[in-house]
Amino acid sequence: MAATADTAYQQCLNQNCRATLAVDQTAFSCPKCGDLLDVIYNWDKLPVPKSLRDFEAKWSDRLNPLSFSGVWRFRELLPFAPPDQVVTIGEGQTLLQTADKVAQFVGLNTGKLKLQYEGMNPSGSFKDNGMTAAFTHARMVGARRVACASTGNTSAALAVYCSATPFGFKAIIFIGSGKIAYGKLAQALDHGALTIQIVGDFDDAMERVKQVADRLGIYLMNSVNPFRLEGQKTIMFRVLEASGWEPPDWIVVPGGNLGNSSAFGKAFIELKQLGLINRVPRLAVINASGAQTLDQLVTHHGLKWQGGAPEMTVANNYYGELDSKGLKASTIASAIEINRPVNLKKCLRALDFCDGVVRQVSDQEIMDAKARVGAGGLGCEPASAASVAGAKKLREEGIIAPSDTVVCILTGHQLKDPTATVAYHGTDQENFEKVLGSRGVRRAGFANRPVVVPNDLDDIIRTIALYSETANA
Ligand code: F0G
C-alpha cells in the first residue's frame, strides 16, 4: 500500500453534492448534505495488480500478518491505510464449500451451489472483514472509544477487536432489549464491552448511537462507516479466489442494514473498472418477510439507482407508512430484523451494477433452509439461511437456472443462535410455539429430533438399530 493522502479520499454519494473529505477525517455522513460517504481511490497513482492471480503470491508470505489476513492480502484493492497502521487479528480465513445436498434442496445441479462460510471468522461472522478495516481507520485517526448499534454480530466483532488488540480501544455497544441471540450477547459480555440495552429495536438503537457518537465524539463502527465496507469487499475477492478467479453467475446474500450487498457491488464496480474481471455476477439480496423494506421498495415500488439520483421520497413515504401503522421489524432471523437499512442507496447502486434482484422469504422458509444447510455440512444462523431460501425461491421462479453457479453467503455461525435451532429440532412443543410458532412457523419439516430412550442398554441398542438407517438422510 502506498502513502494515502493523495491516493485515497472520502466522497459524498449524492451526485448533487460530491463533497470530499480527506481519508484521515472522521465523519460518518457527509458534513454538507448528510448523505453516505464512499472511499474513493486514485487508482492511476497506485500499484494495481495486472491480474487477480498476482494475489496468489501472498500465500507464500503468510508469516507477514498482512498477507495472512484474508482481508489484507488484497490490500492493493483497499489501499486507504499505511501498512503499519493495520489492525488485524487474522480474519478472513474462510472457505467456499461445494454443497451438493443443499444444491438438491435449492434445485441446482450437482456442483453448482457453493456456500461462502463466513462463520469461520474469529468472532463467528462476516463482520470481522469490516471491523479490521474500520479499526485500522480508527487507529489512523487516533480514536479510542468505539461504538455500534447492533443486532448482535457487529457488537460481537467490535468487542473481539477491542479485547484482542493492544491499541487501547474501548467498546460501547447499543442493543435492543431482548433482541439479540444469546451467542452474540454472550460474546459482547465475555469480551468486556460496555453493553447498553435500550428499550426498543435495532432501528431505535441505530438512531441513538449516531446521536451519542456525534455528541461524545465516539468513533462509529456501524456500516455507515465507509471503511467497514472496504473490508467487506474482500469476501467477494475470496469467492473469486476460491473459484479460480472465475466469477460465479450469482451471489446471494441476506439483506439487513445492506452493508454487505453495498460492499459487494463496490468490489465488482472497482474490479471491472480496473480490468481485473470481464464478467460481473448477478446479485440477489434476500430480506426476511418480517423486515422487507428493500423488497418492498425495489421489487414492488420500483425504486432504482437511476444513475445516482434514486427517488428517495419513495423510501421516506414507506418509512412514514411504517411509523403511522406502528410497524416494527419482526423475524426469527434477528440479525436482519431491520426496517430502516442505512446503506439503502449504496445497495441500489450495487443492484444496478450487478443486474440484481431482491426477494423476501418467510421465517418458515428460513428455518427449513437453515436445517438443510446444517444437514448438508456447515451450519449457520437463521439470517444466513435467508440466502439459501432466497436462492431456492429464485430457482423456483426460473430466474436462477439449474445450471447456474450460485454462491450463497453464510454470514454467521450456527452457534450464534442456539435458541432457534433447538426450538426447530427439539421435542418441546411449548418451546417450539414460543420461539417459532408465535412467528408463524407451523412445521419443522426437516427436524432432526433427539430421541428419548430409557437408560437401558438393550433399549439403547434397539433404538440405534431403528434410527441409524435414517440418520443423515
Ligand atoms: N447476516 C448476519 C449474520 C448479520 O449479522 C447481518 C447483520 C446480516 C446478515 C445483514 O448484513 O447488514 O450487511 O445487510 N447484522 C448487523 C449487526 C446489522 O448488527 O450485527 P447487512
Residues whose N, C-alpha, C, O or C-beta is under 5 A from the ligand:
A	BS01	F0G	A149 S150 T151 G152 N153 T154 S155 P254 G255 G256 N257 L258 G259 N260 S261 A335 I336 A383 S384 T411 G412
